[in-house]
Amino acid sequence: MENIHPFVQIRRELHQIPELGYQEFKTQAYLLRYLETLPQERFEIKKWKTGLFVKVHGTSPKRMIGYRTDIDGLPIEEQTGLPFKSQHEGRMHACGHDFHMSIALGVLTHIVHHPVQEDILFIFQPAEEGPGGAEPMLKSDIMKEWKPELIFALHIAPEYPVGTIAIREGLLFANTSELFIDLKGKGGHAAYPHQTRDMVVAASYLVTQLQSIISRNIDPLDSAVITVGKITGGTVQNIIAETARLEGTIRTLSPEAMQKVKQRIEAIIKGISTSFECEAVIDYGAMYHQVYNHAEPTRDFIQYLEKKEGVNVFICKEAMTGEDFGYMLKEIPGFMFWLGVASPYGLHHSMLNPDEKAIEFAINVVSEYISQI
Ligand SMILES: CC(=O)N[C@@H](CCC[C@H](N)C(=O)O)C(=O)O
């Protein structure tokens, strides 16, 4: 029989029950059940919506250190065919939050059994993929009372091998904003387009015009992304569509570029509604502040990693991914890093299959880092 590492087993169990933001009821119950198996006098738990705060007591605390993990899954139908694949139809841990949680539980367990001087606050945060849990958790009464002086988090990185930690001082992840555009024209018979205002055609022009913002309005030495991930519209093949909806996301390397992109989107939408005689409504949904690693704690962490055997530290470029952990770093000094998990398929892919050896590696690296702070 295969000898499975206990936190790999936990990852596999969590992998089977992915839930969307603020619906993480089974996940929260799973985490609580696990915490019941540990010596209760060593920590305090406070529930926050579908998330949790767990404060592990230090031996003679002078400050509190925060370690945050996200807990939600994505609306993706898993295609890995793994024996422990998602049991929730149309839901998948395709961004590694199952890894993040099992690593956090592994570190928490280590700290419970090997007490450290400082109080350690484990933050199990819902809704990272949207609509965002970090900002409201930060503003909660619990975090006013339990406010760490240093905070950090990790994210799995399919493109790096196990053993690699990628990090940089300053900007790590982009500013993000969701983007929803509803178009309303006039439907009708497919054979009489002149009597209608076709929103499939309007939406098609709109998608290509949006891309011109990136190529013509953003400084080529700066960077921005507009991705339209979903288009819906119309009812059947021989009826002209009265409505269409675009769902997407905007990514920029600076808050200023985000403002510029939004101004241009609004100008383009005005043009579309004039030329296609339609109504157009924009909703920006959830916005995430950039993830900006503070210099001193990042340098300290890199120095710690460089001394540690078996760790390959890679100073990476910034990425256009978003993370609402950026809100926590806006208020509290700290950092985020990428953890190599060597998967041929990337984040948000239905075949994502990270190498589970990264779990034990990360538990060891993070536990030891906390122990030596
Ligand atoms: C690490 C990661 O993949 N994060 C997500 C965050 C999504 C924020 C929001 N729903 C948006 O799409 O703007 C990402 O897609 O980068």
The ligand as an SDF file (V2000), in Angstrom:
LIG
                    3D

 16 15  0  0  0  0  0  0  0  0999 V2000
   -3.7600   33.8640   -8.1990 C   0  0  0  0  0  0  0  0  0  0  0  0
   -4.9530   34.0710   -9.0490 C   0  0  0  0  0  0  0  0  0  0  0  0
   -5.1070   33.3860  -10.0470 O   0  0  0  0  0  0  0  0  0  0  0  0
   -5.8240   34.9970   -8.6610 N   0  0  0  0  0  0  0  0  0  0  0  0
   -6.9710   35.3800   -9.4380 C   0  0  0  0  0  0  0  0  0  0  0  0
   -7.6830   36.5260   -8.7660 C   0  0  0  0  0  0  0  0  0  0  0  0
   -8.9510   36.9150   -9.5040 C   0  0  0  0  0  0  0  0  0  0  0  0
   -9.4930   38.2460   -9.1380 C   0  0  0  0  0  0  0  0  0  0  0  0
  -10.7690   38.6100   -9.8770 C   0  0  0  0  0  0  0  0  0  0  0  0
  -11.7730   37.5900   -9.8730 N   0  0  0  0  0  0  0  0  0  0  0  0
  -10.4420   39.0060  -11.3180 C   0  0  0  0  0  0  0  0  0  0  0  0
  -10.6140   38.1850  -12.2220 O   0  0  0  0  0  0  0  0  0  0  0  0
  -10.0640   40.1600  -11.5560 O   0  0  0  0  0  0  0  0  0  0  0  0
   -6.5350   35.7790  -10.8370 C   0  0  0  0  0  0  0  0  0  0  0  0
   -7.3260   35.5410  -11.7840 O   0  0  0  0  0  0  0  0  0  0  0  0
   -5.4350   36.3240  -11.0440 O   0  0  0  0  0  0  0  0  0  0  0  0
  1  2  1  0
  2  3  2  0
  2  4  1  0
  4  5  1  0
  5  6  1  0
  5 14  1  0
  6  7  1  0
  7  8  1  0
  8  9  1  0
  9 10  1  0
  9 11  1  0
 11 12  2  0
 11 13  1  0
 14 15  2  0
 14 16  1  0
M  END
$$$$
